[in-house]
Amino acid sequence: MSAPRRALAHARWEARLLLRNGEQVLLTLVIPVGIMLGLTLTDVFVQSDGDDRVARALATVLAVSVISAAFTSLAIATAFERRSGALRFLGTTPLTRTELLSGKALATLLMTALSAGAACATALAVGWRPVAGSAWAVPVVVVGTATFAAWGMALAGLLRAEAVLAVANGVFLFLLMFGGVVIPAASLPGPLAVVAPWLPSGALVEALSAAVVDGSAPTWTSIGILLVWAAVGTGLAARTFRWS
Protein backbone atom coordinates (compact mmCIF):
# COMPACT_ATOMS: atom_id res chain seq x y z
CA MET A 1 0.00 0.00 0.00
CA SER A 2 1.36 3.43 -0.96
CA ALA A 3 1.96 6.22 1.55
CA PRO A 4 -1.07 8.32 0.48
CA ARG A 5 -3.35 5.29 0.73
CA ARG A 6 -2.02 4.48 4.21
CA ALA A 7 -2.68 8.08 5.28
CA LEU A 8 -6.22 7.94 3.87
CA ALA A 9 -6.88 4.61 5.56
CA HIS A 10 -5.69 6.03 8.86
CA ALA A 11 -7.88 9.11 8.33
CA ARG A 12 -10.95 6.87 7.90
CA TRP A 13 -10.03 4.94 11.04
CA GLU A 14 -9.55 8.18 13.02
CA ALA A 15 -12.88 9.56 11.79
CA ARG A 16 -14.75 6.41 12.83
CA LEU A 17 -13.22 6.57 16.29
CA LEU A 18 -14.20 10.22 16.70
CA LEU A 19 -17.78 9.65 15.56
CA ARG A 20 -18.15 6.76 18.04
CA ASN A 21 -16.96 8.91 20.96
CA GLY A 22 -19.86 10.67 22.65
CA GLU A 23 -17.70 13.43 24.13
CA GLN A 24 -16.15 14.19 20.77
CA VAL A 25 -19.57 14.35 19.10
CA LEU A 26 -20.71 16.71 21.86
CA LEU A 27 -17.74 19.02 21.27
CA THR A 28 -17.94 18.83 17.51
CA LEU A 29 -21.67 18.95 16.77
CA VAL A 30 -23.92 19.60 19.75
CA ILE A 31 -22.11 22.53 21.39
CA PRO A 32 -21.70 24.63 18.19
CA VAL A 33 -25.38 24.16 17.28
CA GLY A 34 -26.41 25.04 20.84
CA ILE A 35 -24.30 28.22 20.74
CA MET A 36 -25.82 29.11 17.35
CA LEU A 37 -29.32 28.86 18.77
CA GLY A 38 -28.32 30.71 21.93
CA LEU A 39 -26.81 33.62 20.02
CA THR A 40 -29.70 34.00 17.60
CA LEU A 41 -32.75 33.16 19.71
CA THR A 42 -31.79 34.69 23.07
CA ASP A 43 -30.34 37.96 24.31
CA VAL A 44 -27.69 36.43 26.57
CA PHE A 45 -24.81 37.44 24.25
CA VAL A 46 -26.04 40.02 21.78
CA GLN A 47 -23.19 40.55 19.32
CA SER A 48 -25.14 42.84 17.02
CA ASP A 49 -28.65 43.85 16.09
CA GLY A 50 -30.36 43.97 12.73
CA ASP A 51 -30.02 41.79 9.67
CA ASP A 52 -26.45 40.72 10.33
CA ARG A 53 -27.13 39.21 13.75
CA VAL A 54 -27.45 35.65 12.42
CA ALA A 55 -24.43 36.12 10.12
CA ARG A 56 -22.24 37.30 12.99
CA ALA A 57 -23.48 34.43 15.12
CA LEU A 58 -22.56 32.01 12.33
CA ALA A 59 -19.02 33.45 12.11
CA THR A 60 -18.71 32.90 15.86
CA VAL A 61 -20.00 29.34 15.71
CA LEU A 62 -17.74 28.43 12.79
CA ALA A 63 -14.81 29.57 14.93
CA VAL A 64 -16.11 27.46 17.82
CA SER A 65 -16.34 24.48 15.45
CA VAL A 66 -12.73 24.89 14.38
CA ILE A 67 -11.41 25.30 17.93
CA SER A 68 -13.42 22.40 19.35
CA ALA A 69 -12.58 19.92 16.57
CA ALA A 70 -9.03 20.92 15.68
CA PHE A 71 -7.73 21.79 19.14
CA THR A 72 -9.74 20.44 22.05
CA SER A 73 -11.02 17.20 20.51
CA LEU A 74 -7.75 16.40 18.72
CA ALA A 75 -5.56 17.10 21.75
CA ILE A 76 -7.66 14.99 24.12
CA ALA A 77 -8.07 12.06 21.74
CA THR A 78 -4.36 11.97 20.85
CA ALA A 79 -3.23 12.26 24.48
CA PHE A 80 -5.36 9.32 25.58
CA GLU A 81 -4.26 7.28 22.56
CA ARG A 82 -0.69 7.88 23.70
CA ARG A 83 -1.48 6.87 27.27
CA SER A 84 -3.30 3.69 26.21
CA GLY A 85 -0.40 2.62 23.99
CA ALA A 86 -2.37 2.95 20.75
CA LEU A 87 0.18 5.35 19.28
CA ARG A 88 3.06 3.10 20.32
CA PHE A 89 1.34 0.21 18.57
CA LEU A 90 0.85 2.29 15.42
CA GLY A 91 4.55 3.11 15.55
CA THR A 92 5.31 -0.57 14.98
CA THR A 93 3.28 -0.67 11.75
CA PRO A 94 4.37 0.60 8.31
CA LEU A 95 2.53 3.85 9.13
CA THR A 96 5.14 6.61 9.41
CA ARG A 97 4.90 9.65 11.65
CA THR A 98 4.10 11.86 8.65
CA GLU A 99 1.34 9.48 7.53
CA LEU A 100 -0.05 9.32 11.07
CA LEU A 101 -0.16 13.10 11.36
CA SER A 102 -1.59 13.42 7.84
CA GLY A 103 -4.34 10.96 8.68
CA LYS A 104 -5.18 12.81 11.87
CA ALA A 105 -5.21 16.10 9.98
CA LEU A 106 -7.61 14.76 7.35
CA ALA A 107 -9.92 13.26 9.98
CA THR A 108 -9.88 16.54 11.90
CA LEU A 109 -10.72 18.48 8.75
CA LEU A 110 -13.64 16.11 8.13
CA MET A 111 -14.98 16.60 11.66
CA THR A 112 -14.59 20.36 11.29
CA ALA A 113 -16.50 20.23 8.01
CA LEU A 114 -19.32 18.26 9.65
CA SER A 115 -19.45 20.75 12.51
CA ALA A 116 -19.43 23.72 10.13
CA GLY A 117 -22.14 22.09 8.04
CA ALA A 118 -24.36 21.63 11.09
CA ALA A 119 -23.79 25.27 12.05
CA CYS A 120 -24.65 26.52 8.54
CA ALA A 121 -27.79 24.37 8.43
CA THR A 122 -28.88 25.80 11.78
CA ALA A 123 -28.15 29.34 10.57
CA LEU A 124 -30.23 28.79 7.43
CA ALA A 125 -33.07 27.52 9.59
CA VAL A 126 -33.10 30.70 11.68
CA GLY A 127 -32.90 33.11 8.76
CA TRP A 128 -29.33 33.39 7.46
CA ARG A 129 -28.94 33.94 3.75
CA PRO A 130 -25.43 33.68 2.23
CA VAL A 131 -23.99 36.77 0.57
CA ALA A 132 -21.63 36.97 -2.38
CA GLY A 133 -18.18 36.24 -1.02
CA SER A 134 -19.32 33.92 1.78
CA ALA A 135 -17.22 31.18 0.18
CA TRP A 136 -14.12 32.93 1.54
CA ALA A 137 -15.04 31.20 4.80
CA VAL A 138 -13.89 27.86 3.36
CA PRO A 139 -10.15 28.65 3.05
CA VAL A 140 -10.33 30.52 6.37
CA VAL A 141 -11.68 27.39 8.06
CA VAL A 142 -8.89 25.32 6.48
CA VAL A 143 -6.19 27.72 7.71
CA GLY A 144 -7.82 27.92 11.14
CA THR A 145 -8.02 24.13 11.35
CA ALA A 146 -4.31 23.81 10.52
CA THR A 147 -3.44 26.42 13.15
CA PHE A 148 -5.40 24.90 16.00
CA ALA A 149 -4.52 21.32 15.02
CA ALA A 150 -0.83 22.19 15.33
CA TRP A 151 -1.38 23.45 18.87
CA GLY A 152 -3.60 20.47 19.67
CA MET A 153 -0.85 18.06 18.69
CA ALA A 154 1.73 20.12 20.58
CA LEU A 155 -0.37 19.96 23.74
CA ALA A 156 -1.05 16.25 23.32
CA GLY A 157 2.67 15.52 23.16
CA LEU A 158 3.67 17.86 25.96
CA LEU A 159 1.53 16.78 28.94
CA ARG A 160 0.02 13.67 30.48
CA ALA A 161 -3.44 12.68 29.26
CA GLU A 162 -5.26 13.86 32.39
CA ALA A 163 -3.50 17.21 32.24
CA VAL A 164 -4.29 17.55 28.53
CA LEU A 165 -7.98 16.95 29.31
CA ALA A 166 -8.02 19.75 31.86
CA VAL A 167 -5.86 22.21 29.91
CA ALA A 168 -7.59 21.66 26.55
CA ASN A 169 -11.04 22.22 28.03
CA GLY A 170 -9.79 25.20 30.04
CA VAL A 171 -8.20 26.84 26.99
CA PHE A 172 -11.35 26.14 24.98
CA LEU A 173 -13.55 27.93 27.52
CA PHE A 174 -11.07 30.79 27.92
CA LEU A 175 -10.90 31.42 24.17
CA LEU A 176 -14.68 31.30 23.87
CA MET A 177 -15.22 33.91 26.58
CA PHE A 178 -12.06 36.03 26.50
CA GLY A 179 -10.46 35.29 23.12
CA GLY A 180 -12.79 37.37 20.99
CA VAL A 181 -15.13 34.51 20.06
CA VAL A 182 -18.49 34.66 21.88
CA ILE A 183 -17.83 38.09 23.37
CA PRO A 184 -16.46 40.48 20.70
CA ALA A 185 -12.93 41.71 21.38
CA ALA A 186 -14.10 45.33 21.49
CA SER A 187 -16.49 44.46 24.35
CA LEU A 188 -13.84 42.83 26.53
CA PRO A 189 -12.45 44.76 29.49
CA GLY A 190 -9.05 46.45 29.62
CA PRO A 191 -6.03 44.55 28.32
CA LEU A 192 -8.16 41.67 27.04
CA ALA A 193 -9.62 43.93 24.36
CA VAL A 194 -6.08 44.67 23.15
CA VAL A 195 -4.78 41.10 23.32
CA ALA A 196 -7.79 39.18 21.92
CA PRO A 197 -7.40 40.25 18.25
CA TRP A 198 -3.82 38.91 18.29
CA LEU A 199 -4.88 35.49 19.53
CA PRO A 200 -5.63 32.83 16.91
CA SER A 201 -9.24 32.78 18.08
CA GLY A 202 -9.69 36.52 17.61
CA ALA A 203 -8.00 36.49 14.19
CA LEU A 204 -10.15 33.54 13.12
CA VAL A 205 -13.40 35.28 14.09
CA GLU A 206 -12.30 38.46 12.32
CA ALA A 207 -11.50 36.56 9.11
CA LEU A 208 -14.75 34.58 9.23
CA SER A 209 -16.77 37.73 9.92
CA ALA A 210 -15.29 39.38 6.85
CA ALA A 211 -16.43 36.44 4.73
CA VAL A 212 -19.81 35.57 6.25
CA VAL A 213 -21.02 39.04 7.26
CA ASP A 214 -19.39 41.35 4.70
CA GLY A 215 -18.84 38.91 1.87
CA SER A 216 -15.26 40.08 1.47
CA ALA A 217 -11.84 38.50 1.57
CA PRO A 218 -10.22 38.35 5.01
CA THR A 219 -7.55 40.89 5.77
CA TRP A 220 -3.88 39.97 5.44
CA THR A 221 -3.48 40.85 9.11
CA SER A 222 -5.93 38.22 10.32
CA ILE A 223 -4.55 35.55 7.98
CA GLY A 224 -0.98 36.52 8.92
CA ILE A 225 -1.74 36.13 12.62
CA LEU A 226 -3.17 32.67 12.00
CA LEU A 227 -0.17 31.62 9.92
CA VAL A 228 2.30 32.81 12.56
CA TRP A 229 0.45 30.87 15.25
CA ALA A 230 0.36 27.86 12.90
CA ALA A 231 4.12 28.03 12.31
CA VAL A 232 4.92 28.29 16.01
CA GLY A 233 2.50 25.48 16.88
CA THR A 234 3.89 23.23 14.17
CA GLY A 235 7.43 23.80 15.38
CA LEU A 236 6.44 23.05 18.95
CA ALA A 237 4.51 19.94 17.92
CA ALA A 238 7.51 18.65 15.98
CA ARG A 239 9.63 18.95 19.13
CA THR A 240 7.12 17.58 21.66
CA PHE A 241 5.14 14.89 19.80
CA ARG A 242 6.06 11.35 20.74
CA TRP A 243 4.56 7.94 20.22
CA SER A 244 4.43 7.04 23.93
URMO-V450734 format. One record per pair of residues at least 12 apart in sequence whose ideal C-beta (glycine too) atoms are under 8 Angstrom apart, sorted by the first residue. I is the first residue (numbers start at 1). J is the second residue. Records with the same first field share a line. If there is no record, write none. Layout:
BEGIN
I = J + J
END
This chain:
BEGIN
1 = 94
3 = 96 + 98 + 99
6 = 94 + 95 + 99 + 103
7 = 99 + 102 + 103 + 106
8 = 103 + 106
9 = 103
10 = 90 + 95 + 99 + 100 + 102 + 103 + 104 + 107
11 = 102 + 103 + 104 + 105 + 106 + 107 + 110
12 = 107
13 = 103
14 = 103 + 104 + 106 + 107 + 108
15 = 107 + 110 + 111
17 = 77
18 = 73 + 77 + 107 + 111
21 = 77
23 = 76
24 = 73 + 76 + 77 + 111
27 = 68 + 69 + 72 + 73
28 = 65 + 68 + 69 + 73 + 111 + 112 + 114 + 115
29 = 114 + 115 + 118
31 = 64 + 68
32 = 61 + 64 + 65 + 68 + 115 + 118 + 119
33 = 61 + 118 + 119 + 122
35 = 60 + 61 + 64 + 182
36 = 57 + 58 + 61 + 119 + 122 + 123 + 126
37 = 122 + 126
39 = 53 + 57 + 60 + 61 + 182
40 = 53 + 54 + 57 + 123 + 126 + 127
41 = 126
45 = 182 + 183
47 = 60 + 184
52 = 213
54 = 123 + 126 + 127 + 128
55 = 123 + 128 + 131 + 212 + 213
56 = 209 + 212 + 213
57 = 123
58 = 119 + 120 + 123 + 128 + 212
59 = 137 + 205 + 208 + 209 + 211 + 212 + 213
60 = 181 + 182 + 205
61 = 119 + 122 + 123
62 = 116 + 119 + 137 + 141 + 208 + 212
63 = 144 + 181 + 201 + 204 + 205 + 208
64 = 176 + 181 + 182
65 = 112 + 115 + 116 + 119 + 141
66 = 112 + 115 + 116 + 141 + 144 + 145 + 148 + 204
67 = 148 + 172 + 175 + 176 + 181 + 201 + 204
68 = 115 + 172
69 = 108 + 111 + 112 + 115 + 145
70 = 108 + 112 + 144 + 145 + 146 + 147 + 148 + 149 + 152
71 = 148 + 149 + 151 + 152 + 155 + 168 + 171 + 172
72 = 152 + 168 + 169 + 171 + 172
73 = 108 + 111 + 152
74 = 104 + 108 + 148 + 149 + 152 + 153 + 156
75 = 151 + 152 + 153 + 155 + 156 + 164 + 168
76 = 156 + 161 + 164 + 165 + 168 + 169
78 = 104 + 152 + 153 + 156 + 157
79 = 155 + 156 + 159 + 160 + 161 + 164 + 165
80 = 161 + 164 + 165
82 = 156 + 157 + 161 + 242 + 243 + 244
83 = 160 + 161
85 = 244
87 = 100 + 243 + 244
88 = 243 + 244
90 = 243
91 = 243 + 244
97 = 241 + 243
101 = 153 + 241
104 = 149 + 153
105 = 146 + 149
108 = 145 + 149 + 152
109 = 142 + 145
112 = 141 + 145
113 = 141
116 = 141
131 = 212 + 213 + 214 + 215
132 = 215
133 = 211 + 214 + 215 + 216 + 217
134 = 211 + 212 + 215
135 = 211
136 = 210 + 211 + 215 + 216 + 217 + 218
137 = 208 + 211 + 212
140 = 204 + 207 + 208 + 211 + 218 + 223
141 = 208
143 = 207 + 223 + 226 + 227 + 230
144 = 200 + 204 + 207 + 208 + 226
146 = 230
147 = 200 + 204 + 226 + 227 + 229 + 230 + 233
148 = 200 + 233
150 = 229 + 230 + 233 + 234 + 236 + 237
151 = 200 + 229 + 233 + 236 + 237
152 = 168
153 = 233 + 237 + 241
154 = 233 + 236 + 237 + 240 + 241
155 = 167 + 168
156 = 241
157 = 237 + 240 + 241 + 242
158 = 236 + 240
175 = 199 + 201
176 = 201
178 = 192 + 196
179 = 196 + 199 + 201 + 202
180 = 196 + 197 + 199 + 201 + 202 + 205 + 206
181 = 201 + 202 + 205
185 = 197 + 202 + 205
197 = 225
198 = 225
200 = 225 + 226 + 229
202 = 225
203 = 221 + 222 + 223 + 225 + 226 + 229
204 = 222 + 226
206 = 218 + 219 + 222
207 = 219 + 222 + 223 + 226
210 = 222
END
